[in-house]
Amino acid sequence: MRSAPVSSLRGIGPKSVALLDRLGITTVFDLALHLPFRYEDRTKRRPLGELANGDACLVWGRIVESSSRGRGGFVVRISDSSGSLNVRFIHSFPSQRQRLVPGNWLEAYGRVRMDGAGLEMIHPEWRVSTDELLLPKSEFRPIYHTVKGLSSARLRQLVRPSLSELNLLPVYSHDGLSLAEAVRIAHNPDPQKNLRDVAVARKRIALDEMLGYQLVRDAEYRELKRQTTEPLHRRQGLGKQLLAHLGFDLTRAQSRVVKDVLEDLARERPMYRLVQGDVGSGKTVIAAFAALRACENGSQTAVMAPTELLAEHHHRTLSEWLSPLGIEVNLLLGKQPARVRRARARGIATGSDHVIIGTHALFQSSVTFNNLGLIIIDEQHRFGVHQRMQLRDKGRLPHQLVMTATPIPRTLTMSLYANMDVSEIDELPPGRSPVETVVQAPNRRANVIEGAERVLAGGGQVYWVVPAIQESDEPDLRSVDSVLDEIRQALPHRHSAGLHGKLSDAEKVARMERFRSGRVQLLVATTVVEVGVDVPNATLMVIDCADRMGLAQLHQLRGRVGRGCQQSFCVLLHDGSLSEEAHARLSVLVETNDGFEVAQRDLELRGWGDLLGAKQSGYGGFKVFDPLEHRGVIEEARTLCNELKEDQAELALQILGTWAPGHREYTSA
């Protein structure tokens, strides 16, 4: 079952095809499954006396006054028995103004706002009548995500003919509702049911989408299980030597995860394991034990990091741990001189380089491994699937270990990573105290600088993170340049420096090294320090304009401190006009240091798309499924997936053809 292209529908020409393509809509099914993200309630009119600033609603009243106000547009005042409202038309024609006269009745839909003269509605959708008893056109009007040049109204027109193709969708009912019926309801809700049927319909569609996702992941997982590779057994007992050399004991969680990984490596089936751990939980030591096991078996390990700062950090740490055991750990970066890169390429090709750490330089075609047995990918969501496959193809089905310090809520793990084994490092190393977090308004800025001075006077170091590199058109958006000037004027006797993405890679690493060594006491930086920076002596993190950043990013930044044994602090400075949403977001960080809890709360506050970044490679980009609204659907989909594998392969193919047409090679074997 393959859906026809959208160009096959009447009324969709080349221009519309191009605009729809920008929304990811190329087939008739894509168009039918592009569901509304909200609905305008036009089922009843709101009394004018009950309106509040920000309301989007349908109103009805008698025109009591009308006047032209030059550039202010044409304004009519309407009233009912409860109150009155100004309705302003920015653009109007004489024929319209002739109808908008006192005595007639006006129906308008729009958003109410407060101006100097009271509440008003600007340039609404409207109709005028002489009949006081005219009834509203009762509907829940669907509103769609669009792109420039394609309005929601135009999308409503385009969607309509696509619904005639729904008879080609997989035919099976769940709880008495088929997928086709559910899609029709989602596009055309019954105004008599108060959107109750829409929630049921969306859940039914979400179930089908999650089922398609589970079928894909299940097929991938079973294919992975059918593959064989070189098992990496315990041989020289280097793990015990590493334990003795580390200078610290592994936590119970680290020991458990190391055991998971080493058991995977000893199997003929390629390892494909995700290790989730909060900021500072000690994921790098897991990578060290895995790389050591590969080296014991004469295999090379490639460690791929998203930034050169993080690659440098891994190189420094793994060299400290592994080099004394005779393991050659080296770094391959795009910034290195050509002669250095050539030397590294020779070492990689001959096998004299055992552990190779790098960024995108690792998967360039000029890099050939002698015997790549293990791939370790840090912060995998920053790499595209194609990039990860390029690195995998440099070995013969190498084992893969994926690490992330951006925890995914536990409620999502089984849906996002159904094709991977998952381990969690759910405790911090001993001696780590939770970072004490406070929120401060702009009028406390001087006090925050005084607090930074106290930290510096006590021998500690300070991060000060800002959202911009230079001054911008937004006067309240703090920049590296402006804050660095501010700090140097307030604390002229302290050594401070700036760090941002426009610096050369070499200068970024050099400035970070000066901060790490203590020659720089206070570092003013953009979010380039979000991951891969480990300075145990830094005990204060100040985040400027914290209300402009997301929870996950704020938690990552906070994780740059609290990495030593001293009590650490994080100050979240906001711009003074804290919205209710921003207040809720910052309050989460005050209440908890647990990254999994932060991720769950972030999900609850912002929803699925913002948390995972649907456009980031590797996350799928669900159209309908929402883990908060549809969390019960995951288990239902798993049950259905298992049933389909038994004796309904044809139906499974139909479902895959709807949601994942690129995976039609699914079989029930």
C-alpha positions in Angstrom: 0.0 0.0 0.0 1.7 3.2 -1.2 0.0 6.6 -0.9 -0.3 8.8 -3.9 1.6 12.1 -4.1 -0.2 15.2 -3.0 0.0 16.5 -6.6 -2.6 13.9 -7.5 -5.3 15.8 -5.6 -7.5 18.3 -7.3 -6.6 21.9 -6.6 -3.0 21.3 -5.5 -0.6 22.8 -8.0 3.2 23.1 -8.1 3.3 26.0 -5.6 1.2 24.2 -3.1 3.2 21.1 -3.5 6.4 23.0 -2.7 4.9 24.6 0.4 3.5 21.3 1.6 6.9 19.7 1.2 8.4 22.2 3.6 5.9 20.8 6.2 7.1 17.3 5.4 3.9 16.5 3.5 4.6 14.7 0.2 1.8 12.1 0.0 -2.0 12.1 0.5 -1.5 10.2 3.7 0.9 12.8 5.0 -1.7 15.4 4.3 -4.5 13.5 6.0 -2.3 12.8 9.0 -1.2 16.5 9.4 -3.7 17.0 12.2 -4.8 20.3 13.8 -2.7 21.3 16.8 -5.6 23.3 18.3 -9.2 24.3 17.7 -11.0 27.7 17.8 -14.2 27.4 19.8 -16.9 29.0 17.7 -19.7 27.0 19.2 -21.0 29.7 21.5 -20.6 33.5 21.9 -19.0 35.0 25.0 -20.9 37.8 26.8 -18.9 41.0 26.5 -18.9 41.7 30.2 -17.0 38.4 30.8 -14.1 39.1 28.5 -10.5 39.2 29.8 -7.2 40.3 28.4 -5.8 37.6 26.1 -9.1 35.7 25.5 -9.6 34.3 22.0 -13.3 34.0 21.6 -16.5 34.6 19.5 -18.5 37.7 20.4 -21.8 39.2 19.4 -23.2 42.7 20.0 -25.1 45.6 18.6 -23.0 48.3 17.0 -23.5 51.5 19.0 -20.8 53.6 17.5 -18.4 53.6 14.5 -15.7 56.0 13.5 -12.6 56.2 11.3 -9.4 57.0 13.2 -6.8 57.6 10.4 -3.9 55.2 10.8 -5.7 53.7 13.8 -8.1 52.1 11.4 -11.9 51.9 11.5 -13.3 51.3 15.0 -16.8 50.1 16.0 -18.1 49.8 19.5 -20.5 46.9 20.2 -22.5 46.2 23.3 -24.8 43.6 24.8 -26.6 43.4 28.1 -23.4 42.6 30.0 -20.9 45.1 28.6 -19.2 46.6 25.5 -16.1 46.1 23.4 -14.2 48.1 20.8 -13.5 46.2 17.5 -10.8 47.8 15.3 -10.3 47.0 11.6 -6.8 48.0 10.4 -7.8 47.6 6.8 -11.4 48.2 5.6 -13.2 49.2 2.4 -16.0 51.8 1.9 -18.5 48.9 1.2 -17.6 47.3 4.5 -17.8 50.5 6.5 -21.3 51.2 5.0 -22.4 48.0 6.7 -20.6 48.6 10.0 -23.1 51.2 11.2 -24.9 51.7 14.5 -28.0 49.6 14.7 -26.6 46.5 12.9 -25.3 43.4 14.8 -21.7 42.3 14.6 -20.3 38.8 15.2 -16.5 38.7 15.5 -13.8 36.1 16.4 -10.4 37.2 17.6 -8.1 37.8 20.6 -9.1 40.4 23.1 -6.4 42.8 24.4 -6.1 45.7 26.7 -5.4 49.2 25.4 -5.6 52.6 26.9 -9.3 52.8 26.4 -10.1 49.4 27.7 -10.5 46.0 26.0 -10.5 45.8 22.2 -10.4 43.2 19.4 -8.2 44.0 16.5 -9.0 43.0 12.9 -11.1 39.9 13.7 -12.9 37.5 11.4 -16.4 39.0 11.3 -19.9 39.1 9.7 -22.6 41.7 10.1 -26.3 41.3 10.2 -29.5 43.2 10.7 -31.0 40.2 12.4 -30.6 40.2 16.2 -31.5 36.4 16.3 -28.8 35.3 13.8 -27.3 32.0 15.2 -23.5 31.3 15.2 -22.1 28.9 12.7 -21.3 26.4 15.4 -17.9 24.7 14.9 -14.6 23.8 16.4 -12.4 25.3 13.7 -9.2 23.3 13.2 -5.9 25.2 13.2 -2.9 23.7 11.5 0.9 24.2 11.7 1.8 26.1 8.5 4.7 27.7 6.7 4.9 31.2 5.2 2.8 31.4 2.1 0.4 28.7 3.3 -2.4 29.8 5.7 -4.3 27.5 8.0 -7.4 28.3 6.0 -5.8 27.1 2.8 -4.6 24.0 4.6 -8.2 23.3 5.6 -9.1 23.4 1.9 -6.3 21.1 0.9 -7.0 18.6 3.7 -10.6 18.1 2.7 -10.0 16.0 -0.5 -7.3 13.9 1.2 -9.9 12.5 3.6 -11.5 10.7 0.7 -8.4 8.5 0.5 -8.7 7.3 4.1 -10.3 4.0 3.0 -6.8 2.9 2.0 -5.6 3.2 5.6 -5.1 0.0 7.7 -8.5 -1.5 8.5 -8.7 -2.6 12.1 -10.7 -1.3 15.0 -9.5 -0.7 18.5 -12.0 0.1 21.2 -14.6 0.4 18.4 -12.8 3.0 16.4 -10.9 2.6 13.1 -7.9 4.8 12.2 -9.9 6.4 9.3 -12.8 7.3 11.5 -10.4 8.8 14.1 -8.6 10.9 11.4 -12.0 12.3 10.2 -13.0 13.2 13.7 -9.7 15.0 14.4 -10.2 17.2 11.3 -13.9 17.7 11.7 -14.9 17.5 15.4 -18.6 17.4 16.3 -19.5 20.8 17.9 -22.1 19.0 20.1 -19.4 17.0 21.9 -17.1 19.6 23.4 -14.0 18.1 21.9 -14.4 14.9 23.9 -14.4 12.8 20.8 -11.3 14.5 19.5 -9.3 13.4 22.6 -10.5 9.8 21.9 -9.7 10.1 18.2 -6.2 11.5 18.8 -5.5 8.6 21.3 -6.6 6.1 18.6 -4.3 7.7 16.0 -1.4 7.9 18.6 -1.8 4.2 19.2 -1.5 3.5 15.5 1.6 5.7 15.2 3.2 4.2 18.3 2.5 0.7 16.9 4.2 1.6 13.7 7.2 3.0 15.6 7.4 -0.2 17.8 7.2 -2.4 14.7 10.1 -0.5 13.1 12.2 -0.6 16.3 11.3 -4.3 16.9 12.4 -5.2 13.4 15.7 -3.3 13.8 16.3 -5.0 17.2 15.6 -8.4 15.8 17.9 -7.7 12.8 20.6 -6.6 15.2 20.2 -9.9 17.2 20.7 -11.8 13.9 24.0 -10.1 13.3 27.2 -11.5 14.7 30.5 -9.8 15.4 33.8 -10.5 17.2 33.1 -11.0 20.9 35.4 -9.2 23.3 36.3 -11.5 26.2 38.2 -10.8 29.4 41.8 -11.7 28.7 44.6 -9.8 30.5 42.8 -8.7 33.6 43.5 -5.0 32.9 40.2 -4.0 34.5 41.5 -4.8 37.9 44.6 -2.6 37.2 42.4 0.2 36.1 40.3 0.0 39.3 43.5 0.2 41.3 44.8 3.1 39.3 41.6 5.2 39.3 42.1 6.5 42.8 38.4 6.2 43.7 35.8 3.4 44.1 33.1 2.9 41.6 29.5 3.7 42.8 27.1 0.8 42.9 25.4 2.2 39.8 28.7 2.5 37.9 29.6 -1.1 38.8 26.2 -2.3 37.6 26.5 -0.5 34.3 30.2 -1.6 33.7 28.9 -5.2 34.3 26.1 -4.7 31.7 28.5 -3.3 29.1 31.3 -6.0 29.6 28.7 -8.8 29.4 27.4 -7.3 26.1 30.9 -7.0 24.7 31.6 -10.7 25.4 28.7 -11.8 23.2 28.7 -12.4 19.5 25.8 -10.1 19.0 26.9 -6.5 18.5 26.3 -4.4 21.6 23.9 -1.5 21.1 23.5 0.0 24.6 22.5 3.4 25.8 23.9 4.6 29.1 21.9 7.5 30.6 23.4 9.3 33.5 22.9 12.7 35.2 25.5 15.4 34.9 28.6 14.4 36.9 27.4 10.8 37.4 30.6 9.3 36.0 29.8 8.0 32.5 33.4 8.5 31.2 34.6 5.7 33.5 32.1 3.3 31.8 33.7 4.3 28.5 37.2 3.6 29.9 36.3 0.0 31.0 34.7 -0.7 27.6 37.7 0.7 25.7 40.1 -1.3 27.9 38.2 -4.5 27.1 38.4 -3.8 23.3 42.2 -3.2 23.7 42.6 -6.5 25.5 41.2 -8.2 22.4 43.4 -6.2 19.9 40.5 -4.0 18.8 40.4 -0.3 18.4 37.9 2.1 20.0 36.5 5.3 18.4 35.1 7.9 20.8 32.9 10.5 19.0 32.2 13.7 20.8 30.0 16.6 19.5 32.4 19.4 20.3 36.2 19.8 20.4 36.0 21.0 24.0 34.3 17.7 24.9 36.8 15.7 22.8 39.7 17.4 24.6 38.1 16.6 27.9 37.7 12.9 27.1 41.3 12.8 25.7 42.7 14.2 28.9 40.7 12.0 31.2 41.1 8.7 29.3 44.8 9.3 28.8 45.2 9.8 32.5 43.5 6.5 33.2 44.6 4.3 30.3 48.1 5.4 29.3 49.7 4.0 32.4 48.3 0.6 31.3 50.0 0.7 28.0 47.0 1.9 26.0 47.7 4.5 23.3 45.1 7.2 23.5 45.1 9.9 20.8 43.0 12.8 19.5 41.8 13.5 15.9 40.4 17.0 15.4 39.7 19.1 12.3 41.7 22.0 13.8 44.9 20.0 14.0 47.7 20.8 11.5 47.8 18.6 8.4 51.0 16.8 9.5 49.4 15.9 12.9 46.3 14.6 11.2 48.4 12.5 8.8 50.3 11.1 11.7 47.0 10.2 13.4 45.7 8.6 10.2 48.8 6.4 10.1 48.4 5.4 13.7 44.7 4.6 13.2 45.4 2.6 10.0 48.3 0.6 11.5 46.5 -0.1 14.8 49.2 1.6 16.9 46.5 4.1 18.1 44.2 2.0 20.4 41.7 4.6 21.5 40.9 7.5 19.1 38.9 10.4 20.3 37.5 13.0 17.9 34.6 14.9 16.5 33.3 14.8 12.9 36.9 14.2 11.7 36.5 10.6 12.8 34.1 9.6 10.1 35.8 11.3 7.2 36.5 8.9 4.2 40.3 9.4 4.6 40.2 7.8 8.1 40.7 4.0 7.9 40.7 1.9 11.0 42.9 -1.2 11.4 40.4 -3.1 13.5 37.5 -1.0 14.8 35.7 -3.1 17.4 34.0 -0.5 19.6 32.3 2.8 18.9 31.4 5.1 21.9 29.2 8.0 21.0 28.7 10.8 23.5 25.6 13.0 23.4 24.3 11.0 20.5 21.4 13.3 19.7 23.9 15.9 18.4 24.8 13.6 15.5 22.7 12.6 12.6 21.9 8.9 11.9 23.9 9.1 8.6 27.0 10.3 10.5 26.8 7.5 13.1 26.4 5.0 10.3 29.5 6.3 8.5 31.5 5.6 11.6 30.0 2.2 12.1 30.8 1.2 8.5 34.5 1.7 9.2 34.5 -1.6 11.2 32.9 -5.1 10.8 29.7 -4.5 12.9 31.5 -2.9 15.8 29.9 -2.8 19.2 28.2 0.5 20.0 28.0 2.3 23.3 25.9 5.5 23.4 26.1 7.9 26.3 24.0 10.9 27.2 23.9 13.3 30.1 20.5 14.6 28.9 18.2 12.1 30.6 15.1 11.0 28.9 12.1 10.7 31.3 11.7 7.0 32.2 8.2 7.1 30.9 9.7 7.6 27.4 12.7 5.3 27.4 10.8 2.2 26.3 9.3 4.1 23.3 12.3 6.0 22.2 14.9 3.3 22.6 12.9 0.1 22.0 15.7 -1.1 19.7 18.5 -0.6 22.4 19.4 -2.0 25.7 19.4 0.8 28.3 21.4 1.3 31.5 21.0 4.1 34.0 23.6 5.6 36.3 21.2 6.7 38.9 23.5 8.0 41.7 26.3 10.5 42.0 29.8 9.7 43.2 30.2 10.1 47.0 31.2 13.5 48.4 29.1 15.4 45.8 26.7 17.8 47.4 23.5 19.0 45.6 24.1 22.3 44.0 22.1 25.0 45.9 20.1 27.0 43.3 18.5 30.4 43.7 16.5 32.7 41.4 17.4 36.4 41.5 15.8 39.5 39.9 17.8 42.2 38.2 17.8 44.5 41.3 20.0 41.8 43.0 22.7 41.9 40.3 25.2 43.8 42.4 24.7 41.3 45.2 25.4 38.5 42.8 28.7 40.1 41.8 29.6 40.5 45.5 28.8 36.8 46.0 31.1 36.0 43.1 33.9 38.1 44.7 33.5 36.1 48.0 33.9 32.8 46.1 37.0 34.1 44.3 38.4 35.4 47.6 38.0 32.0 49.1 40.0 30.4 46.2 37.1 29.2 44.2 36.3 29.9 40.5 33.1 31.2 38.8 31.3 30.6 35.6 29.1 33.4 34.3 27.0 32.2 31.4 25.2 34.6 29.0 22.9 34.0 26.0 24.7 36.3 23.4 28.2 37.0 22.2 27.8 40.8 21.4 25.2 43.5 22.1 22.1 43.0 20.0 18.8 44.9 19.3 17.4 43.3 22.4 18.6 45.6 25.2 17.9 43.1 28.0 19.9 40.3 26.3 23.2 40.1 28.1 26.3 39.4 26.1 29.8 38.2 26.7 31.3 41.6 25.8 29.0 43.6 28.1 29.1 41.3 31.1 32.9 41.0 30.8 33.2 44.8 30.9 30.8 44.9 33.9 32.8 42.2 35.8 36.2 43.9 35.0 34.9 47.2 36.3 33.4 45.7 39.5 36.3 43.3 40.1 39.4 44.8 38.5 41.8 42.8 40.6 40.4 39.5 39.4 41.5 37.6 36.3 38.5 37.2 34.0 38.1 36.1 30.4 35.4 35.5 27.7 34.6 32.3 25.9 32.2 31.9 22.9 31.6 30.0 19.7 33.1 32.6 17.4 36.6 32.1 18.7 38.8 29.7 16.8 38.9 26.2 18.1 42.5 26.6 19.3 41.6 29.8 21.2 38.6 28.2 22.8 40.7 25.3 24.1 43.5 27.7 25.2 41.1 29.9 27.2 39.4 26.9 28.8 42.8 25.5 29.8 43.7 28.8 31.5 40.4 28.6 33.4 41.0 25.0 34.3 44.5 25.7 35.6 43.3 28.7 37.7 45.0 31.4 35.7 41.5 32.7 34.8 39.3 33.0 37.9 36.0 34.0 36.4 34.9 32.8 32.9 32.2 34.7 31.1 30.9 32.3 28.4 28.0 31.4 26.2 26.5 28.0 26.4 29.6 26.4 24.7 30.4 25.3 28.3 27.2 23.3 28.5 28.9 19.9 28.2 32.4 18.5 28.5 33.9 21.0 30.9 35.2 19.7 34.2 36.7 22.2 36.6 36.3 20.9 40.2 37.5 24.2 41.7 34.5 26.1 40.1 31.8 26.4 42.8 29.6 29.1 41.5 27.5 29.2 38.2 25.7 32.4 37.4 23.3 32.2 34.4 22.2 35.5 33.0 18.8 35.7 31.3 18.0 32.3 32.6 14.3 32.7 31.8 15.4 32.7 28.1 16.8 29.1 28.3 15.2 25.7 28.5 15.2 23.5 31.6 17.4 20.8 30.1 20.1 23.3 29.1 19.9 25.1 32.4 20.4 21.8 34.2 23.4 21.0 32.0 24.9 24.3 32.7 24.4 23.9 36.4 26.2 20.6 36.2 29.4 22.4 35.4 29.7 23.1 39.2 29.4 20.7 42.1 32.1 18.5 40.6 34.4 18.7 43.6 33.8 18.1 47.3 33.0 21.8 48.1 29.4 23.1 48.4 28.5 24.7 45.0 25.9 27.3 44.0 23.9 28.2 40.9 22.3 31.7 40.5 19.5 32.1 37.9 19.3 35.7 37.0 16.2 36.8 35.1 15.3 40.0 33.2 12.6 41.2 35.6 9.5 40.4 33.7 9.2 36.7 34.6 6.2 35.0 33.0 4.2 32.3 34.7 5.8 29.7 32.5 9.3 30.9 33.1 8.7 31.0 36.9 7.5 27.4 36.8 10.6 26.4 34.8 13.1 28.1 37.1 11.3 26.8 40.2 12.0 23.2 39.1 15.7 23.8 39.3 15.4 25.3 42.8 13.4 22.2 43.9 15.5 19.4 42.5 19.0 18.4 41.3 17.8 15.1 39.8 18.2 15.2 36.0 15.6 12.5 35.5 13.1 14.6 37.6 14.1 17.7 35.7 13.5 15.9 32.4 10.1 14.7 33.5 9.0 18.2 34.7 10.3 19.7 31.5 8.2 17.3 29.5 5.1 18.3 31.6 5.8 22.0 31.1 6.8 22.1 27.5 5.5 18.9 25.8 7.0 16.3 23.6 8.4 18.3 20.6 10.3 20.9 22.6 11.9 18.4 24.9 13.2 16.0 22.3 13.6 18.3 19.3 11.6 16.5 16.7 13.9 17.7 13.9 17.0 16.2 15.6 18.1 13.1 13.8 17.4 9.9 15.8 14.2 10.9 17.6 11.6 10.1 15.0 9.5 13.2 15.2 6.0 11.9 16.2 3.1 13.5 14.5 0.4 12.8 17.1 1.8 10.7 20.0 2.3 12.8 23.1 3.9 11.0 26.1 1.9 12.9 28.7 -1.5 12.7 27.0 -1.0 9.2 25.6 1.4 7.5 28.1 -0.9 4.5 28.4 -0.7 3.9 24.6 3.0 2.7 24.8 2.1 -0.5 26.6 -1.0 -1.1 24.4 1.2 -0.7 21.3 3.7 -3.2 22.7 1.0 -5.7 23.2 -0.4 -5.2 19.7 3.1 -5.3 18.2 3.6 -8.8 19.7 0.2 -10.0 18.4 0.9 -8.7 14.9 4.3 -10.5 14.8 2.6 -13.8 15.4 0.1 -14.0 12.5 -0.8 -10.6 11.0 2.3 -9.7 9.0 0.2 -8.2 6.2 -1.5 -5.8 8.6 1.9 -4.9 10.0 3.0 -4.0 6.5 0.0 -1.8 6.0 0.7 0.0 9.3 4.4 0.5 8.4 3.3 1.8 5.0 1.3 4.5 6.7 3.8 5.6 9.4 7.2 4.4 8.1 7.1 3.8 4.4 10.9 3.5 4.4 10.7 0.3 6.5 8.4 -1.8 4.3 11.0 -4.6 4.5 9.4 -5.6 7.8 8.8 -9.4 8.1 7.3 -11.3 11.0 10.3 -13.8 11.1 
